[in-house]
Amino acid sequence: MNFIDIFAGAGGLSEGFIRAGYDPIAQVEMDENSCDTLKTRLVFHHLKTPPTENIYISYLKKEISREELWKNIPDKTLLSIINREISDKTIENIFSKIDEFRDSNKVDVIIGGPPCQAYSLVGRSRDPNRMEGDGRNYLFRYYAEFLNRYKPKYFVFENVLGLLTAGNKKYLSEMLHLFESTGYSVTEPTILNAADFGVLQNRNRVFIIGYRGKNRIQFPELSTCDNKWRIKNDLLYDLPKLMPGQNISIANYTKPINSYLKETGIRNGYNFVTQHLTRNNNERDLEIYKIAINMWLNNKRRLKYNELPERLKTHKNNSNFLDRFKVIDPNSHSHTLVAHIAKDGHYYIYPDTDQIRSISVREAARIQSFPDDYFFEGGRTASFKQIGNAVPPLMSYALALKIKILI
């Protein structure tokens, strides 16, 4: 079975489907760094069995360049990553490129979710027009054009909770009607929490599944798990200590693999991990982080900005956005990881006074359930943004397995 991923980001949805046995025909994404990440991941899947896996390991260890790595798969495969914004001007060209790779093979599934800024509650609260004039509100129309063109048996559409209320529900209503007019029966929008699928993060997202045909369908029952694992002792316990601004590009594990990391495939064979690096912090931030960590660990209470000593405050707004410093709960799951982590780490503070800092790129990737051999291109800031925007692969995998049964 095969799929096309549109608005693919760094490939979280794709990774789950590939793990479930699907082959990607094409992945379409406008962000160049994300496309480079997708290309590197394609090479990984192409080389992951011995003896060729050593080529990928050499790249992770910086023994060969990215260009040398990419030479190990056919150019046609690399070109299946289409770095284009989907618009009226580009869509026909994108279709032509996909048709070159497709070789008349039918498309079984289309997956993806348009950028969520126009629907997000935070985005609407910050925009004076509440995103009413934002063209991204209507990107689902291009999704429908892909359905019309390739007529997959199923599609999987993903987005943020704000989709359910944006524009007084007019966008959702038009979207569902449009999908049905292209020949699909669609499920009711269904909220899934990534934590139900083994991800150590409370991350609620809206999913819509479509089936080509007139028979009404219900959202399928997915296999979930009793997620009692913990951030610090199960997910992050084997990574070396890190100080603010420190970059351990090749980090050796400090402890043996545990059941969680093995069962989820997060740690999967290599004896090292990359991109264990975090941003630098000034002394003021570190002092605030220490207060926030102690308050959470000792009292399980979040620090509010208006509780800070005056010497640590940088503005006089003591009534709005008071929870701008947030410690990850070490004994449970993380709060939702978002792309804002690329701008600062205040909302994702590591829960230990021995490591007063924000979380590393690799720790963020693990919180999203990306395997340790997943490499994000573009540097620290670009990596954080890609990770924050992604669909957790474990969540995608559960969906992919169920659709595989249905097909």
C-alpha positions in Angstrom: 0.0 0.0 0.0 1.1 3.6 -0.6 0.3 7.1 0.4 0.8 10.8 -0.4 1.5 13.1 2.5 0.6 16.8 1.9 1.6 19.6 4.3 4.0 16.9 5.4 6.1 18.9 7.9 9.1 16.9 9.2 7.3 13.6 8.6 5.6 12.6 11.8 2.5 11.3 10.0 4.6 9.7 7.3 6.8 7.9 9.8 3.9 6.2 11.4 2.5 5.0 8.0 6.0 3.8 6.8 6.4 1.9 10.1 3.1 0.2 9.4 4.3 -1.0 6.0 3.1 1.7 3.6 5.3 3.2 0.9 5.4 7.0 0.3 4.7 8.0 -3.3 5.3 11.7 -2.5 5.6 14.1 0.4 4.7 17.8 -0.2 6.0 20.5 2.1 6.8 24.2 1.7 9.5 24.5 4.4 12.9 23.8 3.0 14.4 22.5 6.3 11.5 20.1 6.7 12.0 18.8 3.2 15.7 18.2 3.9 14.7 16.3 7.0 12.2 14.2 4.9 15.0 13.5 2.3 17.4 12.3 5.0 14.7 10.1 6.5 14.0 8.6 3.1 17.7 7.7 2.9 17.5 6.1 6.3 14.7 3.8 5.3 16.5 3.0 2.1 19.8 2.1 3.9 18.5 0.8 7.3 19.4 -2.9 6.9 23.0 -4.1 7.2 25.5 -3.5 5.7 24.2 -0.3 4.2 23.1 1.1 7.5 26.7 2.0 8.3 26.5 4.7 5.6 23.7 6.4 7.6 25.6 6.0 10.8 28.6 7.7 9.2 26.4 10.6 8.4 25.1 10.9 11.9 28.7 10.9 13.1 29.6 13.6 10.6 32.0 11.4 8.8 30.4 12.1 5.5 28.4 15.1 4.2 24.7 15.3 3.6 25.3 15.4 -0.2 27.4 12.2 0.1 24.6 10.5 2.1 21.9 11.5 -0.4 23.8 10.0 -3.3 23.0 6.6 -1.9 19.4 6.6 -3.2 18.1 7.2 -6.7 17.5 10.8 -7.7 13.9 10.0 -8.5 13.4 9.0 -4.9 14.8 12.2 -3.6 12.6 14.2 -6.0 9.5 12.6 -4.4 10.0 15.2 -1.7 8.4 18.2 -3.3 9.4 21.5 -1.7 6.6 23.7 -2.8 3.8 25.8 -1.2 0.5 24.4 -2.4 -1.4 27.2 -4.1 -3.4 27.9 -7.3 -0.2 28.7 -9.1 1.7 25.5 -8.0 -0.9 22.7 -7.7 -0.9 21.6 -11.3 2.9 21.4 -11.3 2.8 19.4 -8.1 0.4 17.0 -9.6 2.7 16.6 -12.6 5.6 15.8 -10.4 3.7 13.3 -8.4 2.4 11.6 -11.6 6.0 11.0 -12.6 6.7 9.1 -9.4 3.4 7.3 -9.3 4.0 5.2 -12.4 0.2 4.7 -12.7 0.1 3.0 -9.3 -3.1 3.8 -7.4 -2.9 5.9 -4.3 -4.3 4.0 -1.3 -4.3 6.8 1.3 -3.8 10.6 1.4 -2.6 12.0 4.7 -1.9 15.4 6.1 -3.1 18.5 7.8 -2.7 22.1 6.6 -0.8 24.6 8.8 -2.8 25.2 11.9 -2.1 28.9 12.8 -5.4 30.1 11.2 -7.4 27.7 13.4 -5.4 27.8 16.6 -7.0 29.4 19.6 -3.7 31.2 20.5 -3.4 32.5 16.9 -6.9 33.9 17.0 -6.4 35.5 20.4 -3.3 37.4 19.2 -4.7 38.5 15.8 -6.9 41.6 15.8 -9.1 40.1 13.1 -9.1 36.7 14.7 -7.5 35.3 11.6 -10.7 35.9 9.6 -8.8 37.2 6.5 -6.0 34.6 6.7 -5.8 32.5 3.5 -4.7 29.5 5.5 -8.3 29.1 6.7 -9.1 27.6 3.3 -6.1 25.3 2.6 -8.4 22.4 3.0 -9.7 23.2 -0.4 -6.4 22.1 -1.9 -6.7 18.9 0.2 -10.0 18.2 -1.6 -8.3 18.8 -5.0 -5.8 16.0 -4.1 -8.7 13.8 -3.3 -10.3 14.6 -6.6 -7.1 13.9 -8.5 -6.0 10.7 -6.9 -9.2 9.2 -5.5 -7.5 7.3 -2.6 -9.6 4.7 -0.8 -9.1 6.5 2.5 -7.8 9.8 3.7 -6.6 11.0 7.1 -6.9 14.7 7.9 -5.4 16.2 11.1 -5.5 19.6 12.8 -5.7 21.5 16.1 -8.8 21.7 18.3 -9.4 25.2 17.2 -10.7 23.9 13.9 -13.9 22.8 15.6 -14.8 26.4 16.5 -12.9 28.7 14.0 -15.1 31.1 12.1 -18.1 30.1 14.1 -17.7 26.6 12.7 -18.0 27.8 9.1 -14.6 26.4 8.0 -15.3 23.0 9.4 -18.8 22.9 7.9 -17.5 23.8 4.4 -14.7 21.3 4.7 -16.9 18.4 5.5 -19.3 19.3 2.8 -16.4 19.6 0.3 -14.9 16.3 1.2 -18.3 14.6 0.8 -18.9 16.3 -2.6 -15.7 14.7 -3.9 -17.1 11.3 -3.2 -16.2 10.5 0.4 -18.1 9.5 3.4 -16.4 11.2 6.4 -16.3 10.5 10.0 -17.3 13.0 12.7 -14.3 15.1 13.7 -12.8 13.1 16.5 -10.4 14.3 19.2 -7.5 12.0 20.0 -4.9 12.4 22.7 -1.4 11.2 21.8 -1.0 10.0 25.4 -3.5 7.2 24.6 -1.0 5.7 22.1 2.1 5.6 24.3 3.3 9.1 23.7 4.5 10.8 26.9 2.6 14.0 26.1 -0.9 15.2 26.5 -1.6 16.4 23.0 -5.1 16.6 21.7 -5.7 16.8 18.0 -8.7 16.6 15.7 -8.8 13.8 13.1 -11.2 13.2 10.3 -11.1 10.0 8.3 -12.7 9.7 4.9 -13.7 6.6 2.9 -14.4 6.7 -0.8 -18.0 5.6 -1.2 -21.5 6.3 0.0 -21.6 4.0 3.0 -21.6 6.0 6.2 -18.6 5.3 8.4 -17.8 5.7 12.0 -14.4 6.7 13.4 -12.7 3.4 13.9 -11.8 2.1 17.3 -8.1 2.3 17.8 -5.7 0.3 19.9 -4.8 2.3 23.0 -2.5 1.6 26.0 -2.5 2.3 29.7 0.2 4.9 29.6 1.7 4.9 33.1 5.2 5.7 32.0 7.0 8.8 33.2 9.0 11.5 31.5 12.1 11.4 33.7 12.5 7.8 34.7 11.2 6.2 31.5 11.7 8.6 28.6 14.7 10.7 29.4 16.5 8.6 31.9 19.4 7.4 29.7 20.5 10.8 28.2 23.6 12.5 29.5 23.4 15.6 31.7 23.4 18.8 29.8 24.1 22.4 30.7 22.5 25.5 29.0 24.0 26.1 25.6 25.8 22.7 25.6 25.8 20.7 22.4 26.6 16.9 22.6 26.4 16.1 18.9 27.2 12.5 19.5 25.8 11.5 22.9 26.5 8.0 24.4 23.7 6.5 26.4 24.3 6.6 30.1 22.1 3.6 31.0 20.8 0.4 29.4 17.6 0.4 27.3 14.4 0.1 29.3 11.1 -1.5 28.4 9.4 1.8 27.3 12.2 2.9 24.9 12.3 -0.6 23.5 8.6 -1.2 23.0 8.1 2.2 21.4 11.1 1.9 19.1 12.4 5.3 20.3 15.8 3.7 21.1 16.3 1.2 18.4 19.8 -0.3 18.0 22.4 2.4 17.8 24.7 3.0 20.8 24.6 6.7 20.5 22.1 9.5 19.9 22.5 12.9 18.1 21.2 16.4 18.6 21.3 16.4 22.3 21.7 20.2 22.4 19.9 23.0 24.1 19.9 26.8 23.9 21.9 29.1 26.1 20.1 31.0 28.9 21.0 34.2 30.6 21.4 34.4 34.4 18.0 35.9 34.9 16.3 33.1 33.0 18.2 30.5 34.9 17.2 32.1 38.3 13.6 32.0 37.2 13.9 28.4 36.0 15.3 27.4 39.4 12.3 29.0 41.2 9.9 27.3 38.8 11.5 23.9 39.2 11.5 24.0 43.0 7.9 25.2 43.1 6.8 22.4 40.9 8.9 19.6 42.5 8.2 20.6 46.0 4.6 21.9 45.8 3.4 20.8 42.4 2.4 24.3 41.7 3.1 26.4 38.5 5.1 29.6 38.8 3.0 32.7 37.9 4.8 35.7 36.4 3.4 38.1 39.0 5.0 36.0 41.8 8.5 36.8 40.6 10.7 39.2 42.5 10.6 42.6 40.9 14.3 42.4 39.9 13.5 39.4 37.7 10.6 41.0 35.8 11.1 42.6 32.4 7.7 44.2 32.0 4.8 45.4 34.1 2.0 43.1 32.7 1.0 41.2 35.7 -2.4 40.1 34.5 -2.0 38.3 31.1 -0.1 35.2 30.1 1.1 34.6 33.6 2.1 31.0 33.0 5.0 31.8 30.6 7.4 29.6 32.6 6.5 26.0 32.8 8.3 22.9 34.1 7.7 19.5 32.5 6.2 17.1 35.0 8.9 14.4 35.6 6.5 11.9 37.1 3.8 12.0 34.4 3.5 13.3 30.8 4.6 16.5 29.2 2.1 19.3 28.4 1.6 19.9 24.7 4.7 20.6 22.7 4.3 23.4 20.2 6.4 25.2 17.6 6.9 28.2 19.9 9.7 26.2 21.5 11.8 27.4 18.6 11.6 30.9 20.0 12.4 30.2 23.6 12.4 27.3 26.0 10.6 29.0 28.9 7.5 26.7 28.5 9.6 23.5 28.5 11.9 23.6 31.5 13.8 20.4 32.4 12.5 19.2 35.8 15.8 18.9 37.7 17.8 21.5 39.7 20.9 19.7 38.7 20.2 20.6 35.1 18.7 24.1 35.1 17.8 24.6 31.5 15.2 24.1 28.8 14.9 20.8 27.1 17.2 19.7 24.3 16.3 19.0 20.7 16.5 15.2 21.3 14.4 15.4 24.4 11.7 17.3 22.5 11.9 14.7 19.7 11.4 11.9 22.3 8.5 13.7 23.9 6.9 13.6 20.4 7.9 9.9 20.1 10.4 10.3 17.2 13.0 7.5 17.2 16.5 8.4 18.2 17.8 7.7 14.7 15.5 10.5 13.3 17.7 13.4 12.3 16.3 16.9 11.9 18.0 19.2 9.3 18.5 22.9 9.6 20.0 23.5 13.0 18.6 23.9 16.5 15.9 26.5 15.9 14.6 24.8 12.7 14.6 21.4 14.5 12.6 22.7 17.4 10.1 24.2 15.0 9.7 21.0 13.0 9.3 18.9 16.1 6.8 21.2 17.7 4.6 21.1 14.6 4.7 17.4 14.1 2.2 14.6 14.6 3.7 12.1 17.0 4.8 9.0 15.0 3.3 6.6 17.6 -0.1 8.2 17.2 0.2 8.0 13.4 1.2 4.4 13.6 -2.0 3.5 15.5 -4.0 5.1 12.8 -2.0 3.5 10.0 -2.5 0.0 11.4 -6.3 0.5 11.7 -6.6 1.8 8.1 -4.5 -1.1 6.9 -7.0 -3.5 8.3 -9.9 -1.6 6.8 -8.4 -1.5 3.3 
